[in-house]
Amino acid sequence: MPMRLNGGACILFYGLLTACVTSCDRHKALQLETMEMHKQIVNEEQQLRQTQAQLVAIGHLGQFNAAGSNEFAVAKANVQVRVQDKERVARELAEEKEKLEKLKTQLADYQAAQFKASRP
């Protein structure tokens, strides 16, 4: 037997449905941002490996701290900048993952409430 909803229940249901769709859209957007940040981390790691390979090609990696040449100083600065960028992106990724988990929890709570509300 089909359930009949009064006007107020329909408005409430529509509002909850809209909230769910909005939550899903935010979830998808956060997933895309997370994927982009992951790609950025991979790119930063690749650049870091390239810079380290350059350091090894110029001389021993452990010797560049004491080296006086500009080449070593520039390479050292490049490595430090890339490491800092990688750490920053990793922090941002962790924050976005946390937001994503909160949205997943909200969506699950909403769906559970919808399920309860649909039961007579």
N, C-alpha and C positions, 0 to 999 in steps of 0.2 A: 504494500500500500504506500503510495508516494506521500512524502511529508509536505505539508503546506506551511509556508513561511509567511508571517505577517510582514507588513512594510518595514517595521523597525528591525526585524531579524534579517531581512534582505539587505538593508542598508549596512547593518553590522557585518554581515557576511561579505558584502562587496568591499567594505573597508578592510577587513581582514585579508581578503584575497589580494587586494591592491598592495597591502603591506607585505604580503608573502612574495608577490612578484617583484616589488622593489627590493626586498631583501635578497632574492635570487639574483637580481641584476647587480647589486653591490657585490655579492659573492662572486659572480662571474668576473666583474671588473677587478676585484682583488686577486682572483686567480690569474688573470692576464698580467697584472702588475707583478705578481710573484714570479711568473714565468720570465718576464722581461728582466727583473732584477737578477734572476738566476743566470740568464744569458749574459748579463753585464758582469757578474762575478766570474763566469767562465772566461769571458774576454779579458778581464783584468788579470786573471791567473795566467792566461796565455802571454799577455804582455810582460808580466813579471818573469815568466820563464825565459822569454826572449832577452830581457834585460840581463838576467842572470847568466844566460849563455854568452852574451856580449862581454860581461865581466870576466867570465872564465876564458874567453878568447883573448882578452887583452892581457890577462895575467891571473895569478892565483886569487880566488875569491876572498880568501882570508887576508890578503895583503893590501886590499884597497883602502882599508882604514888608515894605514900609515903612509899611503902613497901621497906624493906631493903634486902629481900631474893633474891638470884640469880634466883630463879624460876620465880619471878615476873618480874625481869629485862629482862630475856630471852624472856618471853612471850610478854612483852611490845615491845622489839626490833623486834620480829617476826611480830607483828601487824603493826608496823611502816613500815617495809620493804614491807609488802603485800599491804598496803595502797599506798605507793609510786609506786609500780609496777602497781597497778590498775590504778592510775592516768596517768602513762606513757603510758600504753596500750590504755587508753581512748583517750589520745592526738593523738597517732598514728592512731587510728581508725578514729578520726575526720579528720585527714589529708588525709587518704586514701579515705574517703567518699567524700571529696572535690575534689580529683583527679578524682574519679569516675564520679562526676557530670560534671566536665569539659569535660571528654571524652564523656559523653552522649550528651552534648551540641555540641561538635565537630561532633559527628556522625549525630545528627539531622541536623546540618548545611550542612554537606556533602550530606546527603540524599536529602535535599531540593534543593541543587545545582544540584544534579543528576536529580531530577524530572524536574527542570526548563530546564536543558540541553536536556532532552529527549523530551520536548514539541517543536513542530515546530513553 
